[in-house]
Amino acid sequence: MLAESRRPLLLHETGLPVRYYLPPQDVRTDLLTASDTHTYCPFKGTASYWSLPGAPDLVWYYPDPKAEVAEIKDHLCFYEVETVTG
């Protein structure tokens, strides 16, 4: 298991699915490799990425997000992953 959290931050963006940002303590970051990829969002700022073998840039985070979304700082978000609730 790569991540398990009972305390995600939910981010609602227009036209996109709800994104779950997990605290880094709830993610096995030891299994991830830092990527050289960076992207820019006008609403959140510059994102950095982590990869798994065979899954490049699977995880992203904002080390210095814009003030409006400051709570997502360093929280990790995943591309289309299976979630389990309960």
N, C-alpha and C positions, 0 to 999 in steps of 0.2 A: 504494500500500500504506500502510495506516495504522499497522500495528505488525508487528514481527518480533522474536522473542526466542527465545533458546536457554537462558534462565535464569528461567523463570516460577516463582513460588511457587504450589504447589497447595494449595488449601484445601478440605477435605472437610467438608461440613455435612450433618446428618441430613436426609434427604428431598429434598435438592437435588443437582443435578449438580455434579461437581467444578468449582471455579472456578479460573481461571488469573489470577493477579495478576502483571502485568508491570512491570518497573522502568520509571520514566518515561523513561529514556534510550533505551528500545527502542520508544517510541511517538512518532509525529509529533504532538506536542501543539500544534504551530503550526497544524494543521488543525482543532483543536477550539476550541470556545467555551465558556467557563465558564457554568454554569447556576445559576439561583437555587434549584434543588431541593436539599433535604437530607432524608435519611431516617435513622431511628434503628434500630439492631439491638442488642438487649440483650446480645449476645455480642461484637460488634465495636465498637460505638460509633456515632458520627454520620458518615454518608457524605455526600460532596459529589459533584457530577456535572458532566460535560462533554457537549457536544452536537456533532453534525455537522449541516450543513444537511439538513433532511429526516429527521433521526434524533435527536430530542430525548432527552437523558438516556441516551445510548448507553453511556457510560463512567462508572464510579464509582470513588471512592478514599476512603480513610480518612486524613485529615491528622493525626488524633490518636486512633489506635485504642486499645482496651483493652489492658492489659498482656499478657493471654493470647495476643494475636495481633499483638503489636508489630511483628513482621517484615513485615507488610503495609503499614506506614506509607508513604503516598504512592505505592504501587504501584497500577496501573490495571487494572481488570477490565471486561470487555465483556459486554453481553447477547448471547447466541446468535450467535456469529460463526464464520466458517469458519476452521478451524485446519489448518495443514499441518505434518506432521512428516516428519522424514527426515534 
